[in-house]
């Protein structure tokens, strides 16, 4: 006589904490109730920047103010471009300067960050802790605190009224070096030692092993550097006297200093032009940035 075993009940699957579950579960409702209103609230400033750039002057000064544009117009952008022509420097010239300066600065900063992070994380030399402490100390200083010393260095190097003054003044970024160095610390030394035994040279170790493994941190450094350089006006204010060498950020920020009614529309259009590149590059590298922030303190 065979004994019939009772069927085991299948355990209910809980999908509430799964990042991308295959099927919707009621346990996820509580997350949507909290996250959807929070996301709408956080995206509100972006919506306002876009809508205000297309508002006519009457809507910009309307009370109470409204978020969405009711009578969209391109007059703000037309006025912005036409006003640039009256200064003797075309709008595209400012834009080209900003693009060239940003690309050169990001590439220069990336090279400095890669080699600096690798040296601090994987090399042993006298004064290593002191030099890295100086990098940490640099995070405490605002740009205005070192403005005079920076101006003296740039003057003695003969970089006044040159494109390179924009690049060199922002080429080193302490926070980027810190993040990349923390990421490089997580790479096992045994992996690098195995590469040396296999005959790999220093440059092969850096570009074929280190760089692919620290790609999220490098992406974060690129985002931070891009944002800082794209919005920077210090070099154009302090080291440049030729308008044809100044950046788009300087030109657009100079419009916002005018408090007349007519300048409100120009400032709204300028804010959107300055904001869009930052938004695009952050969306493009968002996953890499989040990965860096969650692992930068782990060794």
Secondary structure, 3 states (H helix, E strand, C coil): CCCCCCCCCCCCCCCCCCCCCCCCCHHHHHHHHHHHHHHHHHHHHHHHHHHHHCCCHHHHCCCCCCCCCCCCCCHHHHHHHHHHHHCCCCHHHHHHHHHHHHHHHHHHHHHHHHHHHHHHHHCCCCCHHHHHHHHHHHCCCCHHHHHHHHHHHHHHCCCCCCCHHHHHCCCCCHHHHHHHHHHHHCCCHHHHHHHHHCCCCHHHHHHHHHHHHCHHHHHHHHHHHHHHHHCCCHHHHHCCCCHHHCCHHHHHHHHHCCCCCHHHHHHHHHHHHHHHHHHHHHHHCHHHHHHHHHHCCCC
